[in-house]
């Protein structure tokens, strides 16, 4: 799948000098999506239908809640809740309000004499609930944005010498985003160019992992009383940056 190029944000992220330029792009895109869903875009009919259907995952619900627009979040959550009730009734076979509020009838009467089917239905219902809870319109849009950015990184590396030099001089990627970049290289480059790309990228990763390991080591050594008066250097936030490098998430 080919994506349109999004070169300016990629160049900007590369110049910021963080531990992973894709993490920078992800954080900015995620913030923009949260702001947009609490703004006017959510009132657009197509967007509202999609929000009602998918809702938001726990992580993005927390971001939306923390944004302090309680009315906007309440309006979206209300209509999504209505849609959730409809879906749960349909999946469970409980189509009437009385069936939901009255606990006396058994949910699985139709399977009461078939224990195997009863157990399967319970597991299927549990799986549906898990998928429903983790369905998320922001996750979907963010994934598409990241794929587009990663494709742009590969394209710029192949076609612009200046970007290749800038990438070589950067701190590389966190490990999860490195995996995305390598997959995109495998999908979009010739065999010889994939070799060249790996030869560029892996030394950057190892060099910066070595750097972070040393910074983290000095962080631990600073807690020795003999080193209390020695400078921190770049190690004060080493724990956060190493965790980001390993897991792809900012730590505050």
C-alpha positions in Angstrom: 0.0 0.0 0.0 1.4 3.4 -1.0 0.8 6.5 1.1 1.0 10.1 0.2 4.2 11.8 1.4 4.2 13.9 4.5 7.7 15.3 4.4 7.6 18.5 6.5 6.5 16.8 9.8 9.1 14.1 9.3 11.9 16.6 8.6 10.8 18.6 11.7 10.8 15.5 13.9 14.2 14.6 12.6 15.6 18.0 13.6 14.2 17.8 17.1 16.9 15.4 18.2 14.7 13.1 20.4 15.4 9.4 21.1 12.9 8.4 18.3 11.6 10.7 15.6 8.5 8.5 15.1 7.7 8.9 18.8 7.7 12.6 18.2 5.4 12.3 15.2 3.1 9.9 17.1 2.8 12.2 20.1 1.9 15.3 18.0 -0.6 13.4 15.9 -2.2 11.8 19.0 -2.6 15.3 20.6 -4.1 16.7 17.4 -6.6 13.9 17.2 -7.7 14.3 20.8 -8.2 18.0 20.2 -10.1 17.5 17.0 -12.6 15.0 18.6 -13.3 17.5 21.3 -13.8 20.3 18.7 -16.2 20.9 15.8 -15.2 17.8 13.8 -17.1 15.4 16.0 -20.4 17.1 15.0 -19.8 16.1 11.4 -22.3 13.3 10.6 -19.8 10.8 9.2 -17.4 11.3 12.1 -20.2 11.1 14.7 -21.4 7.8 13.2 -17.9 6.4 13.4 -17.5 7.6 17.0 -20.8 6.1 18.0 -19.8 2.8 16.4 -16.2 2.5 17.7 -15.8 4.8 20.7 -12.4 5.2 22.3 -10.0 2.8 24.0 -9.2 3.3 27.7 -6.0 5.2 27.0 -7.6 7.7 24.7 -10.7 8.1 26.9 -8.3 9.1 29.6 -6.6 11.7 27.3 -10.1 13.0 26.3 -11.1 13.2 30.0 -7.9 15.0 30.9 -8.5 17.6 28.2 -11.2 19.1 30.5 -14.0 19.4 27.9 -16.5 17.4 29.9 -19.5 18.5 27.8 -18.0 17.4 24.5 -16.9 14.1 26.0 -20.3 13.6 27.6 -22.1 14.1 24.3 -19.9 11.6 22.5 -20.0 9.1 25.3 -23.8 9.3 25.6 -24.5 8.4 22.0 -21.7 5.7 22.0 -23.3 4.2 25.1 -26.7 4.0 23.4 -25.0 2.2 20.5 -23.2 -0.1 22.9 -26.5 -1.1 24.5 -28.0 -1.9 21.2 -25.0 -4.1 20.2 -24.9 -5.9 23.5 -28.6 -6.7 23.3 -28.3 -8.0 19.8 -25.3 -10.1 20.5 -26.7 -11.6 23.7 -30.2 -12.1 22.3 -31.7 -9.8 24.9 -33.7 -7.5 22.7 -36.2 -6.0 25.1 -35.6 -3.6 28.0 -37.4 -6.0 30.3 -35.0 -8.7 29.5 -32.1 -6.5 30.5 -33.6 -5.2 33.7 -35.2 -8.4 34.9 -32.6 -10.9 36.1 -35.0 -13.8 36.5 -34.9 -15.2 32.9 -31.6 -16.9 32.1 -29.5 -15.1 29.4 -28.7 -18.5 27.9 -32.0 -20.3 28.0 -31.6 -21.4 24.4 -28.4 -23.2 25.4 -29.5 -24.4 28.9 -29.4 -28.1 28.0 -26.2 -27.8 26.0 -23.3 -27.1 28.4 -20.7 -27.1 25.6 -22.6 -24.4 23.6 -23.3 -22.5 26.8 -19.6 -22.3 27.6 -18.8 -21.3 24.0 -21.4 -18.6 24.0 -20.0 -17.1 27.3 -16.5 -17.1 25.8 -17.7 -15.5 22.6 -19.5 -12.9 24.5 -16.5 -12.2 26.6 -14.3 -11.9 23.5 -16.8 -9.5 21.9 -16.8 -7.3 25.0 -12.9 -7.2 25.0 -12.8 -6.1 21.4 -15.5 -3.6 21.9 -13.8 -2.0 24.9 -10.5 -1.7 23.0 -12.0 -0.5 19.7 -10.9 3.1 19.1 -11.3 5.6 16.3 -8.2 7.5 17.5 -6.1 4.4 17.5 -7.2 3.6 13.9 -6.4 7.1 12.6 -3.2 7.2 14.5 -2.0 3.9 13.0 -2.8 5.2 9.5 -0.8 8.4 10.2 2.2 6.4 11.5 2.2 4.2 8.5 2.2 7.2 6.3 5.1 8.8 8.3 7.1 5.7 8.2 6.6 5.3 4.5 7.8 8.9 4.1 10.9 8.2 6.1 11.8 5.3 3.8 11.1 7.4 0.7 13.2 10.3 1.9 16.1 8.0 2.9 16.1 6.6 -0.6 15.6 9.8 -2.6 17.2 12.6 -0.6 20.9 12.4 0.4 20.4 15.3 2.9 17.8 13.3 4.8 19.9 10.2 4.8 22.7 12.2 6.4 20.3 13.7 8.9 18.9 10.3 9.8 22.4 8.9 10.2 23.3 11.7 12.6 20.1 11.3 14.6 19.4 9.1 17.6 17.4 6.6 15.5 14.2 5.0 16.7 12.7 3.3 19.7 12.6 -0.5 19.2 8.8 -0.8 18.4 9.1 2.0 15.8 12.3 0.5 14.5 10.3 -2.6 13.7 7.8 -0.6 11.8 10.5 1.2 9.8 12.2 -2.1 8.9 8.9 -3.6 7.8 8.2 -0.6 5.6 11.7 -0.9 4.1 11.1 -4.6 3.4 7.8 -3.6 1.6 9.1 -0.7 -0.4 12.8 -1.1 -1.2 14.7 -3.4 -3.5 16.8 -6.2 -1.9 20.1 -4.2 -2.4 18.5 -1.0 -0.9 17.2 -3.0 2.1 20.7 -4.1 2.8 21.9 -0.5 2.5 19.1 0.7 4.8 19.9 -1.9 7.5 23.6 -1.0 7.2 22.7 2.6 8.0 20.1 2.1 10.7 21.4 -0.7 12.9 24.7 1.0 13.7 22.7 4.1 14.7 20.5 2.0 17.0 23.5 0.2 18.6 25.4 3.4 19.1 22.5 5.1 20.8 21.6 2.1 22.9 25.2 2.0 24.1 25.0 5.7 24.9 21.8 5.3 26.9 23.2 2.3 28.8 26.2 4.4 29.9 23.9 7.3 30.9 21.7 4.9 32.9 24.7 3.4 34.5 25.9 6.8 35.6 22.3 7.6 36.9 22.6 4.6 39.3 26.2 5.5 40.3 25.1 9.0 41.3 23.3 7.4 44.2 26.7 6.4 45.7 27.7 9.0 48.2 31.1 9.2 46.6 29.6 10.6 43.5 27.1 13.0 45.0 29.1 16.1 44.1 30.0 15.0 40.6 28.0 16.4 37.6 24.9 14.5 36.3 25.9 15.1 32.7 23.0 13.8 30.6 21.9 11.2 33.1 19.2 13.0 35.1 16.4 11.8 32.8 18.1 8.6 31.6 15.5 6.3 33.0 12.7 7.9 31.0 14.7 8.0 27.8 15.9 4.4 28.1 12.3 3.2 28.8 11.1 5.2 25.8 13.9 3.6 23.6 12.9 0.1 24.7 9.1 0.4 24.7 8.2 3.4 22.5 6.3 5.3 25.1 7.2 8.7 26.7 7.6 8.5 30.4 6.8 11.6 32.5 
